[in-house]
């Protein structure tokens, strides 16, 4: 496969053995990889190059991994897979809330790593090929007094305040905006058919969106829960 058509993955991991294992596994499946030993190095590279996905270890020597995930989501419209030895649910939730798309707990099975990388790229519309996700031709979505700039992942509030959304959060909101007044399952919002019943990543993102959009997040009127079925976006959407 031509290298220009292969998905590019940045591996941010300070343990050289783990980094080599991750890179070697991905290269076997036709991914192009670059390794970085700390957060500062990958942030410098992001100034000149945009990957399709970053794999980020939370235990970095120079900065908190959660902070790096948030910074990557702010700077770059790429997928983020969190690689962590932390097994605590709170750490996983914080990573997803900070802009991560998914996580893998070390030690990991190589096949699981590849499956999760492919799943993120598929959900984002990359499909393993470098390039912009489909659906961005219609750039601005207007609902109520809100506007989402889909190319910049920027949400403009009724008061005019600008909020940069994390990649995963923006993707879920776009999914709602493209299909308003329809019941969407958690699998549809996540973009996968095999979502585990224990996977709460969508619920975390729905909660964050409600905190941004709803006057009373405990009694939502825009993103409604349809018990036993999924969620529904109840606002009218216009595109420009």
Secondary structure, DSSP 4 states (H G I P E B T S, - for coil): --GGGSPEEEEE-S-HHHHHHHHHHHHHTT-EEEEESSHHHHHHHHTT---SEEEEESB-SSSBHHHHHHHHHHH---EEEEEES---HHHHHHHHHTT-SEEEESS--HHHHHHHHHHHHHHTT-TTS-SPPTTTTS-EEEETTEEEETTTTEEE-TTS-EEEPPHHHHHHHHHHHHTTTSEE-HHHHHT-S---TT--HHHHHHHHHHHHH-SSGGG-SSEEEETTTEEEE-S-EEE-
